[in-house]
Structure formats: structure tokens, C-alpha cells
Amino acid sequence: MQSAEPRSTTMNGQSETIQAPDRQTAGADHVKAKAAITWVGVADGVQAEVRLYDRLFKDAQPDAGGKDFLESLNPDSLKVVTAYVEPSLAAARPDQKFQFERFGYFVADRQDHGVGGKAVFNRVTGLKDSWGK
């Protein structure tokens, strides 16, 4: 039995390939390959705009106790970075979803992705979050 085709995801020049175990190797039935991280070189990747959304407010309850919620706005709620992704992601359909390994879940922007050949991805959620603990 051959191993399955690998799946790949990429962000900021990092590409992670998920590979199923090779069933022809002795003991492979007991080995679970989680992932292998590979790299996409800048020369091989496609430049993309990646929007990293964070919490809109600095406080969990921005208007509690009569506070003005505008004073609790998080000035860092949006960071726009340039990333280099696999060329195949430039052909993604708007609203198509991806997991960029070790970074979170992203969606191709509904309005800006593909306009003028530009790749634009929005972070939907991160992988781990310790806010509020």
C-alpha cells in the first residue's frame, strides 16, 4: 500500500507538508507521521498580502462600569504583512479556506483576492490563544 499524496500549506515562506506513513516500511502501522516542515523559497513563492486580525478591544468587557468603549479599542487589531506562499494559493477562489500550519486558519479575501493577480488572505483565527487566562 502506497502512502497518500502529501498536502501542503504555506505562510511567510514556510511550507508544511503533511505526509501519510509509508505502509511498506516495517512497523509503519504503528507510526503516525504528524507533519514535515519544508520551505518555499522567495524565488519560488508568490507574494501575498496577509491580514492578521486580532481582538477589536483591549478589554473583555469594553463598556462595563460605564466606560467609553472607544477608549478600549485595540490599535493593533489589524496587522498587514507580506508573505510568500506556494504558487498554487494564488489561484485559490475567493472565500476558500486554508490552515497555514503554525499560524492559524485563513480565508482568501472575498473582494481583494485575485484582483489584479493579487493574493490576499485574512486570518480567521489563530491556533492557540492565552488571552483572558
Residue pairs with C-beta under 8 A, 6 or more apart in sequence:
1 23
1 24
2 22
2 23
2 24
3 19
3 20
3 21
3 22
3 23
4 19
4 20
6 17
6 18
6 19
6 20
7 17
7 18
8 15
8 16
8 17
8 18
8 38
8 86
9 15
9 16
9 98
9 99
9 100
9 101
10 16
10 40
10 45
10 83
10 84
10 85
10 86
10 89
10 100
11 50
11 83
11 85
11 100
11 101
11 103
11 106
12 50
12 81
12 83
12 84
12 103
13 39
13 40
13 41
13 42
13 45
13 83
13 84
14 37
14 39
14 40
14 101
14 102
15 37
15 38
15 39
15 40
15 86
16 35
16 36
16 37
16 38
16 101
16 102
17 35
17 36
17 37
17 38
18 33
18 34
18 35
18 36
19 33
19 35
19 36
20 33
21 28
21 29
21 31
21 32
21 33
22 28
23 29
25 31
35 101
37 101
40 84
40 85
40 86
42 84
44 87
45 84
45 85
45 86
45 87
46 84
46 85
46 86
46 87
46 89
46 90
46 119
47 82
47 83
47 84
47 119
48 82
48 83
48 84
48 85
48 89
48 90
48 118
48 119
48 120
48 121
49 80
49 81
49 82
49 83
49 112
49 118
49 119
49 120
49 121
50 80
50 81
50 82
50 83
50 106
50 120
50 121
50 122
50 123
51 78
51 79
51 80
51 109
51 120
51 121
51 122
51 123
52 78
52 79
52 80
52 81
52 123
53 77
53 78
53 122
53 123
54 74
54 76
54 77
54 78
54 79
55 74
55 77
55 131
56 73
56 74
56 77
57 69
57 72
57 73
57 74
58 72
58 73
58 74
59 67
59 72
60 132
62 69
62 72
62 73
63 69
63 72
83 121
85 119
85 121
89 98
89 108
89 119
89 121
90 117
90 119
92 98
92 108
92 113
92 114
92 119
93 108
94 108
94 109
94 110
94 111
94 113
94 114
95 107
95 108
95 110
96 107
96 108
97 105
97 106
97 107
97 108
97 124
98 105
98 106
98 107
98 108
98 121
99 105
99 106
100 106
100 121
102 127
103 123
103 126
103 127
104 123
104 124
104 125
104 126
104 127
105 123
105 124
105 125
105 127
106 121
106 122
106 123
106 124
107 121
107 122
107 124
108 114
108 119
108 120
108 121
109 120
109 121
109 122
112 118
112 120
113 119
113 120
113 121
